[in-house]
Amino acid sequence: MAAFDSMAERYDAEFTDSALGRVLRPMVWERFAACFAPASSLLELGCGTGEDAIHLAKRGHHVLATDASPQMVDFARRKAEAAGVGDRIRFRVAPMESLSAVLGAEVFDGVYSNFGAVNCAPDLAALAGVLSPRLAPNAPLVWVIMGRCVPWEIGWYLLRGDRRRAFRRFRRDGAEWRGLTIHYPSPDDCARLLEPHFVFDVARPLGAVLPPSYAANWLERAPRRRAWLSRLERMLFERARGAGLGDHYVFEARRAA
Ligand SMILES: C[S@@+](CC[C@H](N)C(=O)[O-])C[C@H]1O[C@@H](n2cnc3c(N)ncnc32)[C@H](O)[C@@H]1O
């Protein structure tokens, strides 16, 4: 997992602690709070630097946090210890495509994945089949997925004369990125792929108004424009309008009873 290993040390500085990250991640946390019952046992896919697992552990949940990148997991484990929640989080290096080996017969109250990790999974339908028996009936699934049709991205790259990047997310066989194949399912695609194991509930846009991270540096220097755009972003998010146009979208479903 060289692509992400090399990012582990700087990921928080470049995204988590950026102006964009500080607006978007708390919106996802609101959905976690709405979906997960108190003191749930949760499974995380693609935990990265552990920001979400630590947040949830501080609120009384227990998390099995998995990621394919040993460097990410190592960084996350150290961060959780430093935050004083190391005893509520178990970290495992485990690619989504071979999760069965680490999950055993344990049953979780919910599953989540943030900021595009599941876009790296080669087969979401197969993943749904692996997760289903390891979740309680009606257990919530909250996944933040990179979307397919992103006006911000199309405009950004077309203005720079880069047609290939502008439309990369529409490739049905996925787009190559640092040796990985990234898939960009729409909310409808995702609902279909997760059937019959999961019942789709709602999808909300994340980054439909605010720009993608590679186009967001200027937000650091423009607090008033950032506040104004963040308010619009939040309006769409709360009304669950325009999920298909977000750089990401929050996909909420339930394990079929
Ligand atoms: C964009 S980062 C998101 C990290 C974290 N969820 C967050 O919200 O900041 C994507 C994460 O997915 C992990 N990942 C990529 N492919 C994976 C796979 N096949 N199985 C498990 N994790 C994977 C990467 O190592 C990386 O930590």
PDBQT file of the ligand as one rigid body, heavy atoms in Angstrom, charges set to zero:
ROOT
HETATM    1  C1  LIG A 301      -8.234   9.146   1.790  1.00  0.00    +0.000 C 
HETATM    2  S1  LIG A 301      -7.712   8.104   3.076  1.00  0.00    +0.000 S 
HETATM    3  C2  LIG A 301      -9.011   8.296   4.270  1.00  0.00    +0.000 C 
HETATM    4  C3  LIG A 301      -8.526   7.995   5.643  1.00  0.00    +0.000 C 
HETATM    5  C4  LIG A 301      -9.532   8.190   6.777  1.00  0.00    +0.000 C 
HETATM    6  N1  LIG A 301     -10.685   7.335   6.626  1.00  0.00    +0.000 N 
HETATM    7  C5  LIG A 301      -9.963   9.630   6.929  1.00  0.00    +0.000 C 
HETATM    8  O1  LIG A 301     -11.161   9.880   7.034  1.00  0.00    +0.000 OA
HETATM    9  O2  LIG A 301      -9.116  10.513   7.011  1.00  0.00    +0.000 OA
HETATM   10  C6  LIG A 301      -8.052   6.495   2.432  1.00  0.00    +0.000 C 
HETATM   11  C7  LIG A 301      -7.581   5.381   3.359  1.00  0.00    +0.000 C 
HETATM   12  O3  LIG A 301      -8.013   4.139   2.793  1.00  0.00    +0.000 OA
HETATM   13  C8  LIG A 301      -6.974   3.186   2.957  1.00  0.00    +0.000 C 
HETATM   14  N2  LIG A 301      -7.145   2.145   1.937  1.00  0.00    +0.000 N 
HETATM   15  C9  LIG A 301      -6.926   2.257   0.607  1.00  0.00    +0.000 A 
HETATM   16  N3  LIG A 301      -7.197   1.102  -0.020  1.00  0.00    +0.000 NA
HETATM   17  C10 LIG A 301      -7.600   0.239   0.947  1.00  0.00    +0.000 A 
HETATM   18  C11 LIG A 301      -8.020  -1.113   0.938  1.00  0.00    +0.000 A 
HETATM   19  N4  LIG A 301      -8.092  -1.802  -0.198  1.00  0.00    +0.000 N 
HETATM   20  N5  LIG A 301      -8.365  -1.681   2.115  1.00  0.00    +0.000 NA
HETATM   21  C12 LIG A 301      -8.304  -0.982   3.279  1.00  0.00    +0.000 A 
HETATM   22  N6  LIG A 301      -7.912   0.308   3.343  1.00  0.00    +0.000 NA
HETATM   23  C13 LIG A 301      -7.565   0.918   2.201  1.00  0.00    +0.000 A 
HETATM   24  C14 LIG A 301      -5.701   3.988   2.793  1.00  0.00    +0.000 C 
HETATM   25  O4  LIG A 301      -4.579   3.341   3.322  1.00  0.00    +0.000 OA
HETATM   26  C15 LIG A 301      -6.057   5.286   3.502  1.00  0.00    +0.000 C 
HETATM   27  O5  LIG A 301      -5.707   5.256   4.844  1.00  0.00    +0.000 OA
ENDROOT
TORSDOF 0
